Amino acid sequence: MRDRLKKIWPEIEWIKDVDLKEKVYQVWEYALEQSVLSPEDLLEIPFTLLIEDCKVTFMEHKRAVVHIAVEAAKVMERFFGEKLPINKDHLISGAILIDVGKLIEYAREEGEVVVGTRGKLLRHPFTGVGLAMRFGVPDEVCHMIATHSQEGDLGKRTTESIIIHHADFLSFEPFKADTLRI
């Protein structure tokens, strides 16, 4: 499983903290073991079931979020330096883990991937935090999982969570049907 995961998630290797990197791998491996999806399915299924006929795959979206977040952090570090510290390992780990809960929220019905009962009751920020906490992922990273989507709008976000929240929506909003196209 680890070799298959490394092929679809090369960005996990960007995490310098060896212990945190191992925890991120363990969360993904466990989520895949519990899921109806295989690593290869993630290269084919749409990244969201909220957009009809979505052509962007789960992994295209996921990897884009990581890259957008890292590049945004680089720009912020260049301009703000020590005035705005950013923990890159937490940022990368959070970006990689924010949607891991989708793996256990999805089900298969008549060969189609759909939101299952668990997903209807507990959206992926909740299940993602549960998966991450199981493997001892730091609270700072769990915070990013919990606050990356609309569930986090009522609370405060860390700098890293703000970056990931916006990176996620930058990779989501342009694909919505109501996006202005000229």
C-alpha positions in Angstrom: 0.0 0.0 0.0 2.8 2.4 0.9 4.3 2.2 -2.6 1.0 2.8 -4.3 0.4 5.8 -1.9 3.8 7.3 -2.7 2.9 7.2 -6.4 -0.3 9.2 -6.0 1.0 11.4 -3.2 4.6 12.4 -3.9 4.1 15.6 -1.8 4.0 13.6 1.4 7.8 13.3 1.0 8.0 17.1 1.3 7.3 16.8 5.0 10.7 17.1 6.8 9.5 15.9 10.2 10.0 12.2 9.9 7.5 11.4 12.7 4.8 13.6 11.2 5.4 12.3 7.7 4.9 8.7 9.0 1.7 9.7 10.7 0.4 11.2 7.4 1.2 8.0 5.6 -0.6 6.0 8.3 -3.7 8.1 8.2 -4.0 7.7 4.4 -3.2 4.0 4.5 -5.8 3.4 7.2 -8.4 5.5 5.4 -7.8 3.5 2.2 -8.2 0.3 4.1 -11.6 1.5 5.4 -12.7 2.9 2.1 -14.6 1.5 -0.8 -12.0 3.3 -2.9 -8.5 2.2 -4.1 -5.6 4.6 -4.6 -6.2 4.2 -8.3 -9.8 5.2 -7.9 -8.6 8.6 -6.5 -7.0 9.2 -9.9 -10.3 8.8 -11.7 -13.2 9.9 -9.4 -14.3 13.5 -9.4 -12.9 15.6 -6.6 -16.4 16.6 -5.6 -19.8 15.2 -5.9 -21.3 18.7 -5.6 -20.4 19.7 -9.2 -22.4 17.8 -11.9 -20.2 16.2 -14.5 -17.0 17.3 -12.7 -14.0 16.5 -14.9 -11.3 17.3 -12.3 -10.2 14.2 -10.4 -9.8 13.9 -6.6 -6.0 13.7 -6.8 -5.7 16.6 -9.3 -7.6 18.8 -6.9 -5.8 17.5 -3.8 -2.3 17.9 -5.2 -3.2 21.4 -6.6 -4.3 22.5 -3.1 -1.0 21.4 -1.6 1.0 23.2 -4.3 -1.1 26.4 -4.1 -0.8 26.4 -0.3 3.0 25.9 -0.4 3.5 28.6 -3.1 1.3 31.0 -1.2 3.3 30.4 2.0 6.5 31.1 0.1 5.2 34.4 -1.1 4.0 35.3 2.4 7.4 34.3 3.9 9.2 36.4 1.2 7.2 39.6 2.1 6.5 39.1 5.8 9.4 37.0 7.0 9.6 36.4 10.7 6.6 38.8 11.2 4.3 35.9 10.2 5.8 32.5 11.0 4.4 29.6 9.0 5.1 26.0 10.0 5.6 24.4 6.5 5.4 20.8 7.8 2.1 21.5 9.4 0.9 23.4 6.3 1.9 20.5 3.9 0.4 17.8 6.3 -2.8 19.8 6.7 -3.2 20.3 2.9 -2.6 16.6 2.3 -5.1 15.5 5.0 -8.0 18.0 4.7 -10.0 15.6 2.5 -8.9 12.2 3.8 -12.3 11.9 5.5 -14.0 11.7 2.1 -12.5 8.2 1.7 -14.8 6.9 4.5 -17.7 9.2 3.7 -18.1 7.7 0.2 -20.0 4.5 -0.7 -20.7 2.7 -3.9 -24.2 2.2 -5.2 -24.7 0.4 -8.5 -21.0 1.0 -9.4 -21.2 4.8 -8.8 -19.4 6.6 -6.0 -21.9 8.5 -3.8 -22.0 10.1 -0.4 -22.9 7.2 1.9 -24.8 7.4 5.2 -21.7 8.2 7.2 -21.0 11.1 4.8 -24.5 12.4 5.1 -24.2 12.4 8.9 -20.6 13.4 9.3 -19.0 15.5 6.6 -15.3 14.9 5.8 -13.8 17.6 8.1 -15.2 15.6 11.1 -14.3 12.1 9.9 -10.9 13.5 8.8 -10.1 14.8 12.2 -11.2 11.4 13.7 -8.8 9.6 11.3 -5.9 12.0 12.0 -6.3 11.9 15.8 -6.3 8.1 15.7 -2.7 8.3 14.6 -1.5 11.1 16.8 -1.4 13.9 14.2 -0.7 17.2 16.0 -3.7 19.3 17.0 -2.4 22.1 14.8 -2.9 19.9 11.8 -6.2 18.5 13.0 -7.3 22.1 13.3 -6.7 22.6 9.6 -8.7 19.6 8.7 -11.6 20.8 10.9 -11.6 24.4 9.7 -10.7 24.1 6.0 -14.3 24.2 4.8 -17.5 25.9 5.8 -17.5 24.1 9.2 -14.6 26.4 10.1 -16.3 29.7 9.2 -17.6 30.3 12.7 -14.3 29.9 14.5 -10.8 31.3 14.3 -8.2 29.8 11.9 -4.5 29.7 12.3 -2.3 31.2 9.6 -1.7 27.8 8.1 -5.5 27.0 8.1 -6.3 30.3 6.4 -3.8 29.5 3.7 -5.2 26.0 3.2 -8.8 27.2 3.3 -8.2 29.6 0.5 -6.0 27.2 -1.5 -8.9 24.7 -1.3 -11.4 27.2 -2.5 -9.1 28.4 -5.3 -9.1 24.9 -6.5 -12.9 24.5 -6.2 -14.8 27.7 -6.9 -13.7 28.1 -10.6 -15.3 24.7 -11.4 -18.8 25.6 -10.0 -21.6 26.1 -12.5 -22.3 29.6 -11.4 -18.7 30.8 -12.2 -18.7 33.6 -14.7 -17.2 32.5 -18.0 -16.5 35.0 -20.7 
